[in-house]
């Protein structure tokens, strides 16, 4: 069983920055990619950024230039640096792990980010 735990959310003023972290544990199969999603109030969950096990990154157009996804060499650890935060960035940020062979998806419980003055 795979567990993902996010951290790093909080209340921040517009223009501020946050660094979100996600740590995986348990019996983790080969990773295809890890990703960060955002879900605003009453909205669908949307993909923000993902990083392959080979380090290749992809971003949604809405966050290019402001968000940076990275991972460290330890297995199943992924980070999201968020800069120039806007009120519309408010919501729950979820970590996702997508496995390589079976294409299974695992999710964390989410971390709340609130951007407000």
N, C-alpha and C positions, 0 to 999 in steps of 0.2 A: 504494500500500500504506500502511496506517495502522499506526503503532506507538504503543502506550501504555506509559508507564513510571510505575510507582507508587514512592513513597518515603515515609519518615516512620514506618515501623513500628519496633518494638523491644520491650524489656522494660520494663514499668511496674507499679507497685504498685497494688493495688485502691484505687479512689478517684481515681486520677491521670487525666491527660489526654494526648492525642496529637492531632497534626494530620497527616493523611495528604494527600499531594499526588499528582496524576496529570497528566502532561503528554503530550499527543498530538503526533505529528509525521507527516510524509509527506503524501500526497495525500488530504486529508480532505474527504469530500463534505459536503453540508449535514447538520448534526446535528439529529436529532430530540430526543434527550436523552442525558445522561451519567448514570451511576449508580455506586454502590458496592454490592458484594456481600461477604458474609462466608461463609467455609466453615470450620467447625470440624472437628476430627479425626474422620473416619468419618461426617461429615454431608454433606448436600447443600448446594450453594451457595444462599444465600438473599439476596434483595434487601433492602437496608437503606434506601437512599434514592436518589432520582433527581431531576434538575433538567433541565427543558426548556430549549430554546434561548431560550424567552421568559422564563426565570427562575422558572417555576412549579415548586414542590417538592412531593414526596410522600415520606412516611416510613412504614416499617413500624411497627406499634404497639409493638414491642419496643424501639424506639430513640427514639421521640418524646420530646422534652424533654432528651435527653442528646446526641444527634448533630445536627450541623448541616452540611448540604451547601451549598457555594457554588461559584461559578465566577467567573473574572475576565473582563475584556473581550477578552482574547487568546483566540483560538480553541482549543477542545479542552484547556482547563485546568480541572480540577475539584478541589475540596478536601473533606475530611471532618474536621470538628472533633469529637473524641470526648471527652466528659467523663464523670466518675463511672464510670470503667471497672470492670468486674466480671470475675471469673475466667472466666465464660461468654462473655465477649467475645473470649477467646483464639481465634486462628485466622488464616487467611490472608484478607486483604482485597484484593479485585479491583476494578479500575476497568473499566467497560464504556462503550463508545460505541455508540449505536444510531443508524443513519443515517435521514434523513428520508424519502427517496424509495423506496429499495429495502428498508428495514427490515433492513439487515445489522447484525450485531453483531461488534464487535472487543473484544478483551480484553487486559489487561496480564498480566504474569507473576505479579503478586501481591506483597504485602508482609506479612510476618509480624508479628502483634501477640501478645505474651504478657503476660497479666496475672497476676502472682504476687507474693506477699510473700516 
